[in-house]
Amino acid sequence: MIISRLNIFAILGSIILLLIILELIRRKYLRERYALIWIVTGGFFLLLSVREEILHGISDILGFSLPVNALFFCGILFLIVIVLGLSVVTSRLSEKNKILTQEVVLLKKRVGDLEKSDPVETKEQKR
């Protein structure tokens, strides 16, 4: 097996991707929830870079004439799954944010009503 310049570039790129992922995890910029997906993806790209025949097998199974097309297809599928997952998380957070905002407004109204109903007691409590 002869390693070409492209393979060396792909191997180095995969290793750099894994190192960046690990650094983002260490600095807590990337949560563990998503880190596993990215580590598996980086490992998958490293495996495909080292073992070219796996990529050729995948391209034959999927019916692509060039292995690089199969790699792009897998990458696009991965990005679609990531975007879909992030959309679900964003939707949940948006709903939680709406509920929290409504609760804060209700609490402010309640505090305002309490201050209006008994202003003397409120001033004595501040002292």
N, C-alpha and C positions, 0 to 999 in steps of 0.2 A: 504494500500500500504506500503510494507516494503522497506525501502531504504537500499540497499546493499552497501558494501564497494566500489564496482565497480561504482555504481551510484554516490557516494560521490566523488570518484576520478574524474569521468567524469564532475561533476558539478564544482568542484574546477579547473579542467583543462580549462573548458570553461570560467570561470570567469577570470582566469589568462590570457587566450588568449585575452579576451576583454580589460583587463587592459593594456596589452602590446600594443594592437592596439591603444588605447587612448593615451598612452604615446608617441608612434611613431608619432601620429598626432600632439600632443602638441609640440614636438620637431621639427616638420616639416620634418621628415624623410619620412613620408608617405603622399602623396598628397591626397586632399579631393576626387579627382577623383577615386582613388582606395580604399579609406578608407570606403566608403559606402558598397562596396562589402564585405570587410573583417568584418565590423561590423555586417552586415546581416548574414554572415557565422558564426561568433561567437555566435550571438543570436540564430541561427538555431541549432547549436550544444548544446547550453545551454537548449533550449526548448526540444530537443531530450533526453538530460540527465535527465531533470526533469520529462518529460512525456514519459515514456517507451512505452506506448500503441501507440503513434504516429509512433515510429520506427517499431513496430510490424505491424502496418497497412501498412506502406510504403513497408516493406519487403513482405507482402502478395500480395500487388498490383503488385510489380515488379517480384514476383515469386521466391524469395529467401527463402531457408529453414531456414536460421539463420538471425536474424535481424542485426547482426554485419556485414554480407556480404553486406546488403543493405547500411549500413553506409559507408563501404569502397568504394562501387560503387559510391555513391553520392560524396564522397571525391575525387575520381579519376576524375569524371566528372567536378567537381569544378576546379581541378588543370589543366585539359585540357583547360577549358574556360579561365583561368587566363593566361596560357602560350600562347594561341592563341591571346588574347588581347595584351599581351606584345610584341608578334612578330609583330603585326600590328603597334604598337607604334614605335618599333625599326626600322621597314622598313620606316616609315614616317620620322623619325629623320635622318636616313641614307641618304635619298633623299635630305632632307633640308641641311644636312651637305655638300653633294656633290655640290649643287647649291651655297651655301655660299663660298665654296672653289674656285669655278670657278669665282665668282664675285670678290673675293679678288685678285686672280691672274690677272684678267683684270684691276682692279684698280691699282695694283702695276705696271703693264705695262704702263698704262696711266700716272702715276706719273713719271716713268722713262723717258718716251718720253717727257714729259713737262720739266723735268730737263735738258735733252740733248738739247732741242730746244732753250732754253733761259737761259743759265747758269748765265749770268750777273744779270738778273732780280731776279733770285732765290736767289743769294748771297746777294743782297741788301735787299730782303724781310726778310732774316734771322737776319739782324742787327736790 
